[in-house]
Structure formats: C-alpha cells, structure tokens
Amino acid sequence: MIRAAVFDVGECLVDETSEYGTWADWLGVPRHTFHSRFGAVIAQGRDYRETFQEFRPGFDLYEEREKRAAAGQPETFGEEDLYEDVRPALAELRADRLWLGIAGNQTVRAGRTLRELFSDDVDLIGTSDDWGASKPDPEFFKRLTAAIPYDVGEILYVGDRCDNDIRPAGATGMRTALVRRGPWATIQWNSVEAKTSPTFRVDSLLELPSLISTFNGSGR
C-alpha cells in the first residue's frame, strides 16, 4: 500500500535548463558548450559538479553560489520553471488523499523558494541543507522517512536519477518511481537498473495517480 509520495526537485519538479544556462553565463562559456560537456560528464558516470572544473579548475560550487548571490545573480527558479504536469499531478494525488512531500539536494535559499511555491500543496518540504545530509547518503533518506507518518514500505520516492534517487531510496525500503526527463533519466533510461529497479517508470507525473491506485488495489 502506498500512502505517501515524495518528490525530488531538480528535473522531477523543476526544469533546470535556465538554471544551468545561467551557470554557463557566469563561467563565460557558450550555453550549448556547457550543456554538451555536462551531458558528457553524466554519461561517463561522473559527478555533475566536475563539469565546472572542465571550464575553471579549482571551481568551488558553494563559494560561487555565494558570489553570484552577492552580485545580484543568485541561483534561482520559479513557477515558470516547473514542469507543466507538476501542479495537476499534485492536485490529483492530494484528491486521492495521499500524504505528499518534496525532498532533494537543495540549498537553504532553494528551500525558501520551494516553500513559497508549494507550502499549500504538500505536507513536507525538506532539503539536504536542512538535514545536513545529501543524496545518495543513506542519512538523507533516514531523515526523510523519520519525518513521514507512515512505514517506509508505504512511501513512494519519485526522482529522475537511478544513482541519487531510485537506488538509495529503494535500499531504505521505499517504493520508487523514475520519471524520464532531464539529462540523467535520458541517459540512464535504457540501463538494466533503470528498467528493473523502480516500482514505476513514467514519462509524466500525471501517470502516478492511476499507477498508485492500481498498485494499492492489488493489495501489495
């Protein structure tokens, strides 16, 4: 039985195209060059943050975030960056009486934005900065499950990455859903792990209400 659904942020709820474009601008490189290198780093199974090192060795993402904020160019996203299925999917899941949450690797600043956007739509908003642990660290998922009033096997975690989302969430005992969008899911979609590990594989979050209803009706 699935009683709660928790969503990752980047490329699950938020289209990060504009956000990474502003990082290319900050680095002073063409956006298409940055994006192509970003995809290559992911395809090689490397940490996406290594992309920045390709253009500026010694790049410190945390420090550069603070520099951008001080320069009046903070890393940000808004309603216009949400995928179009997000609002209707959350509304339908809420109508189905599921407990809802949002939890991902995000800064305190991003956490404030998430609360401005979603406080009336979900029961929990948590970030890695809030909890002092980042995915795929098991501690992140321990903090998450401790904040949800249901057993771990009754929680569905929805994300776009096998490595950061599906694998560690599944290891804690959660059900999982992999959504196909963004660079990670696009690259990983046809891997054995992506085909066999998630409870659900979806192209749109709007598929989830029906899939969850069917799953719950099966008595699993």
N, C-alpha and C positions, 0 to 999 in steps of 0.2 A: 504494500500500500504506500503510495506517495502522498504525503500530507503537506510537504513544503518544497518550494522551488527557489533556488538561489542562483543569481546570475553574476557571471564575470562582467567586467566593464568594457575594456577596450576590445573592439571587433566582435563583441557579443551584443552590447547595447549601443556602443558609440563607434561610429565610423571615424577612424583615426587618420584619414587621408590628409585633412587640413592640418592636423597637429604635427604630423611628421613633415609636411611641407614647410611649416614654419621653422622646423629644426634645420632643414636644408638651407633656408634663407639665413638663419643665424650662423651657420657654418660657411656661408658664402659659396655654395655649390649649386648647380642646377638641380631642380627638384627631381627630374627624371633620372639623373645620375645617382642621386641619393637613394631613390626608391629602388633602382635596379640593384645597387650594391646591398641594400637592406634585404632584398629577396634572396640574393646570393648567400648572404651570411646565414639566413634562416635555413635555406636548402642544405647547407653544409652542416646543420645541426649545432651551430654556434649560438652563443648568447647575442641577442639583437643589439645589445649595447656595444658590441665590438664594431658595429658599423661606424660609430662615431670616431673610433680610433683609426679607421681607414683614412679619414679625412683630416683628423687632428690628433696625432699621437699624444697620449697623456690626458686626453679629454676626461673630465670628471663630470658625470651627468648631474649629480646633486649640486655641485658648485655652479654649473652652467645654468641650471634651473633658477638658482638664486640670482645670478647675474641678469638673466632675462627678466625676472620679476622687478629687479631694481631699475632696469632700463625701460620699464613700462611695457614689456613684451612677454608677459607670463604665459607659460604653457596652459592652455585652456580649451574648453569645449562647451557647447551649449545645446539648446533644443534643436537647432538646425543641424547638429552633427549626429543626432540619434537616428538609428535605422528606422525606417517607416513602419516596421512591424512591432516596434517595442511597445508603444502605448496601447494599441489594441490587444496585444498578447497579454500584457499585464492586467488589463481590464477583464479579459475573459477568464484568466486564471483566478483573479480575485472573485469574480462572479461564481466560480466553481468552488469557492471557499478554501483555496489553498493559502497557506502561510507563505509570504513572499519576502525575499531578501536580495540584497546586492552586496557582493563582496569581491574585491580584487586587489591587485597590486597597484595602489594609488597613493598619492601624497596627501598630506593634510589639506592642502589647497584644493585638490581634486575632490576630496571628501566633502568639503563645504559646497562645492558645485553640485555634487550628487544629491546632497540633502536639499538644496534649493529646487532641484528638478524632480525629485522622487519621494520626498517625505510623506506626501499624501497617498502614495501608491504602494508602498511596501512597509513591512514590519521591522526591517533591519537594514542599515547601511553600515558596512564595515570596510576598513581599508588596512593594508599592510602597515602603514604608518601608525594607525590606531592601535594595532595589536603587536607591533614590534616583531613581526614575522612576515616573510614574503613567500608566496608560492614559488616553487613547489615544496617548501619546507612543511613537513607534517604538522608543525606547531601552528601554522596558519589555519589548517583545517580543524585542529583541535579547538582552537579559539572559536572558530565558526560554529562547529557542532555544539559547543558548550552554550552558545547564545540562542540556540533554536530549541523550542519546547517539544521536540519530537525525537524519537530514536533515530540513530544515524541511518539506518536502512530505510527510513521513511522520508529521507531528504534527497532531492534531485539537484545536482550541481550542473549548471549549463555554462559551457565555455567553448572557445574556438581553438584550443590547443590541446593536443594529446599530452605533451610533456608537462605543462604547467597546470592543466585543469583536469582532464579525464583520468590520467594515470594516478596522481596523488589523491584526488577525491575518491576514486574507486578503491584505493588502498585503505582508506579510512572506513570503507563500508557503505559509502553513499552510492545512490544510483547516479548515472551521468548522462548528459546529452551533449553531443558535439554538433555545433552549428557551422555550416560551410559558408564562411565568408572571411575576408581578410587574408593576409599573406600566409599565416600559419596553417589555417584549415585548408586553404587551397593547395598548399604544398604537401600537407600530411594526409589529405583525404583518402588517397588510394593505398596507403600503407596498411600492413596487416593489423597494426594496433588500432588504427582509425576504423577499420572495418569490423573488428571483433570486440573491442573493449567497451565502447559506450553502450548504455542501455538503449539509447535512441540516437539516430543520425538524422538531422533535419537541415533543410535549406532555408527554412523560415521559422521564427519563433511561434508563428501562428499555427504550426503543426502540433505544438506541445499540448494544448488542452485536450485534443482528441486522443493523442497517444497516451497521455496520462490517464484519461478516463477509461480507455480500453485496458490499459495495464492494471488499473485498480479493479476493474470489473472481472479480470481474470483471477483475482484472488491471490496474486503473487505478493 
